[in-house]
Amino acid sequence: MAMTLRDIINKLLRRQRASASTARERLQLVLAHDRSDLSTELLDQMRKEILEVVAKYVEIDVDEGAVSLETEDRMTALVANLPIKRTMSGQIKLKEPINKSEENPQETEDKEQNS
Amino acid sequence: MATDTRVILICSGKGGVGKTTLTANLGISLARQGFTTAVLDADFGLRNLDLLLGLENRIVYTAQEVLEEECRLDQALVKHKQEANLSLLPAGNPRMLDWLKPDDMRRIVDMLKEQFNYVLIDCPAGVEDGFKNAMAASQEAIVVTNPEVSAVRDADRVIGLLNTNAIKPVQLVLNRVRPKMMANQEMLSIDDVTDILALPLLGLVLEDEQVIVSTNRGEPLTLNSLNSPAAKCYLNIAKRLQGEDIPLIDPLEESSGFGAKFRRLMQTKIF
């Protein structure tokens, strides 16, 4: 997130940040949805199913996870950020019953192009 | 006879962002530079181009009568009083809804191409039939938007449709720019809008009270008030349209002195 000198001063003075950056962020989000032709319900369903699939292999922090559409330069990307829970020793928690042979830790970030 | 006529759609998606004002001023500017120019009001449900050009009392026929061979094209064209190179053609009138199809639009534009260097099509708001008709006859487009979330969102929809219909080039005009608000970061910046919409910027138009005065009189600013801030912007846009390399106005430069220096400092990106 880009910050300007004014943003920082506003933050220090606990004032509301200038509205242009809010406008920019809201627009980027709404346009990603508009351009993808995905309805909110479909996107929600896809998010749920992606989480379910990933949760079959690793224990993820469902509350912290986010699946969103991001747009840059008229290209839209599906970005999933799914933090994996760790054991006390710092190891990634793999799900026991399935895929015992799976040793490689799963990627936490997963990008897919989708114009 | 013009052989390399440019047919330019002027559209925005959202209503009230300045399509018709841009069409009128661009029409006057191009005509003044010696190009024969036709402005076609494709918004026949709510037509206003005649009013902005001061030609509302001189319309007798519309494109519909031309297509139905009730009159000749030159009888329907309304020549501007001061700028003989500029003519207006209304597509239809509000009582004749539902007649226009994309093919009708193509036929009428083909007729205009026979005798004009430029055909500017003032597109209706929205992305429905009126827009699709107007797009059908166009080769290139100018998308007008304001630095406001709703206008930018609607412009994005229109740009998507123009891209799928192979209209190009598509260029952007950012209208109603308020330098002071931009400097205070209370308005989307020029870079914000061009980055989000990913279009080349043909020009920006400064917010200017004189625009309202000019519409009251039915005399576009580029006709008689060349020193007003918006008129200069429109003239620059007309020149850039022909490939002239005219630098953009820097809205931050528009407000000078200590205040402007301070506002520029405040815009410095820290990280």
Interface residues (C-beta under 8 A of the other chain):
Chain A: A2 M3 T4 L5 R6 D7 I8 I9 A18 S19 A20 S21 A23 R24 R26 L27 Q28 V30 L31 D34 R35 D73 R74
Chain B: E148 V149 V152 R153 D156 R157 G160 M182 N184 Q185 E186 M187 L188 S189 D192 D195 I196 A198 L265 M266 Q267 T268 K269 I270 F271
